[in-house]
Amino acid sequence: MRWEEVQERFPNEWVVLEATKAYSSEGNRYIEEVVFVDRFDDSTLAMRRYNELHKQDPHREYCFFHTSRRALVARERYVGLRGPR
């Protein structure tokens, strides 16, 4: 599903999605296609659902956004391990 379809079906809502087609460029993640997972009126509930899904399967690319956003672009976060100093 494309972002425009999600926006049409769920206007002014928080949605939890799984990215199925995405790419990275210059520190941003551009999400082109998604699978709809859930919707919420409250961002806190959407974040909780995202966290639950991420814990269940951390290898899948879940995200949550408000449908008022123009495009599905997120800043990439790098989580690394610190080595001995």
Steps between C-alpha positions, in 0.01 A plus 500: 500500500628848424495787751230687305266202540560488876430874526177459305372211713609638839495882491638681807595185688815338634580184309739215568651357185748243380730626227523251214695718257741767621845640439755714685671814379697767686382395845132472409278198446259539208205262529328426170261214581343384826263251655244660729507352853286718729359851555464724805375843603784537749875499419583332833284200414652479152850504650406225747370282218817568298715399799300177550543404136868589500562283807315206340695521176790748502610403148187643338487870420211648697427872528223734607398833351214746500316502169531879475867454399572577137743213447633194679853612576667427831842584637706190543619418848815300544525292812845365563692322764777667687826321505761512773657838551 
